Amino acid sequence: QVQLVESGGGLVKAGGSLRLSCAASVSNSAMGWFRQAPGKEREFVAAITWNGATTYYSESVKGRFTIFRAYPRTTVSLQMDSLKPEDTAVYYCAGGAVSTSPGDYSAWGQGTQVTVSS
């Protein structure tokens, strides 16, 4: 069972930046980021293949967020720039797939809160 631990959430003003990181217990796992705002379903944000060669983004974050593998290869980060209040949510790291569907992932982190003030 892959274990995932997120870090890096916090409070930032609109237009600011944050970087989230996800440390996995295994290397070279395909991973994704999802988010869930109060009263809403969990939604896909970004995903990256096991080797980092291909990335995927939702339309709402494309051009503002970047998912990448950091050293060591067990860590996947999400650089979030030009943040908007509507980006406010709990962000979850997920492992084991490259998919926009939460049900395709086999492991989840505990979540980290991101709050963007206007």
C-alpha positions as CSV (number, residue, x, y, z in Angstrom):
1,Q,0.0,0.0,0.0
2,V,1.5,3.3,-1.1
3,Q,1.5,6.0,1.6
4,L,1.3,9.6,0.6
5,V,2.0,12.7,2.8
6,E,1.1,16.2,1.6
7,S,2.6,19.5,2.7
8,G,2.7,23.1,1.7
9,G,-0.9,24.4,2.0
10,G,-1.7,27.7,3.6
11,L,-3.3,31.1,3.2
12,V,-2.4,33.4,0.3
13,K,-3.8,36.5,-1.3
14,A,-5.3,36.4,-4.8
15,G,-2.5,36.5,-7.4
16,G,-0.1,34.9,-5.1
17,S,1.7,31.5,-5.3
18,L,1.9,28.3,-3.2
19,R,3.7,25.0,-3.8
20,L,2.3,21.7,-2.6
21,S,4.4,18.6,-2.2
22,C,3.5,15.0,-1.9
23,A,6.0,12.5,-0.6
24,A,5.3,8.9,-1.6
25,S,6.5,5.7,0.1
26,V,7.5,4.3,-3.3
27,S,9.2,5.8,-6.3
28,N,8.1,6.2,-9.9
29,S,4.4,6.1,-9.2
30,A,1.9,7.9,-11.4
31,M,0.3,10.5,-9.3
32,G,-2.4,13.2,-9.4
33,W,-3.8,16.1,-7.4
34,F,-7.4,16.7,-6.7
35,R,-9.3,19.3,-4.7
36,Q,-12.5,19.5,-2.8
37,A,-14.3,22.7,-1.8
38,P,-17.0,22.8,0.9
39,G,-20.3,21.4,-0.5
40,K,-18.7,20.3,-3.8
41,E,-17.4,17.0,-5.3
42,R,-13.8,16.2,-5.4
43,E,-12.4,17.5,-8.7
44,F,-9.3,16.6,-10.8
45,V,-6.6,19.2,-10.8
46,A,-3.5,17.7,-12.4
47,A,-1.7,14.4,-13.0
48,I,1.8,13.2,-14.0
49,T,3.0,9.8,-15.4
50,W,5.4,7.6,-13.5
51,N,8.4,9.0,-15.4
52,G,7.3,12.6,-15.4
53,A,7.2,12.7,-19.2
54,T,3.5,13.6,-19.5
55,T,1.3,15.9,-17.5
56,Y,-2.4,16.6,-17.5
57,Y,-4.4,19.6,-16.2
58,S,-7.9,20.6,-15.8
59,E,-9.0,23.5,-17.9
60,S,-9.6,25.6,-14.7
61,V,-5.9,25.5,-13.7
62,K,-4.1,25.1,-17.1
63,G,-1.5,27.8,-17.5
64,R,-1.4,28.6,-13.8
65,F,-0.5,25.3,-12.1
66,T,2.5,23.1,-12.9
67,I,2.9,19.5,-11.7
68,F,6.4,18.1,-11.6
69,R,8.6,15.5,-10.1
70,A,11.2,16.7,-7.7
71,Y,14.3,15.0,-6.3
72,P,14.0,12.4,-4.9
73,R,11.7,10.7,-7.4
74,T,9.3,9.8,-4.7
75,T,8.1,13.5,-4.5
76,V,5.6,15.1,-6.7
77,S,4.9,18.8,-6.4
78,L,2.2,21.2,-7.6
79,Q,3.3,24.8,-8.2
80,M,0.3,27.0,-8.0
81,D,0.6,30.6,-9.5
82,S,-1.9,33.4,-10.1
83,L,-4.1,31.9,-7.4
84,K,-7.8,32.9,-7.4
85,P,-10.3,32.7,-4.5
86,E,-12.1,29.9,-6.4
87,D,-9.0,27.8,-5.9
88,T,-9.8,27.6,-2.2
89,A,-10.2,23.9,-1.3
90,V,-8.6,21.0,0.5
91,Y,-6.0,19.6,-1.9
92,Y,-5.4,15.8,-2.0
93,C,-2.5,13.9,-3.5
94,A,-3.4,10.6,-5.1
95,G,-1.3,7.7,-6.4
96,G,-1.4,4.7,-8.6
97,A,-3.0,6.1,-11.8
98,V,-3.1,8.9,-14.3
99,S,-6.8,9.7,-14.5
100,T,-9.4,12.4,-14.0
101,S,-11.5,10.0,-12.0
102,P,-10.9,9.8,-8.2
103,G,-12.0,6.1,-8.3
104,D,-9.1,5.1,-10.4
105,Y,-6.5,5.9,-7.7
106,S,-5.5,3.4,-5.1
107,A,-3.9,5.7,-2.5
108,W,-4.7,9.1,-1.1
109,G,-3.0,11.6,1.2
110,Q,-4.7,13.2,4.2
111,G,-5.3,16.5,2.4
112,T,-3.9,20.1,2.9
113,Q,-5.9,23.3,3.0
114,V,-5.4,26.0,0.5
115,T,-7.2,29.3,1.1
116,V,-7.0,32.2,-1.3
117,S,-8.3,35.5,0.0
118,S,-9.6,38.2,-2.3
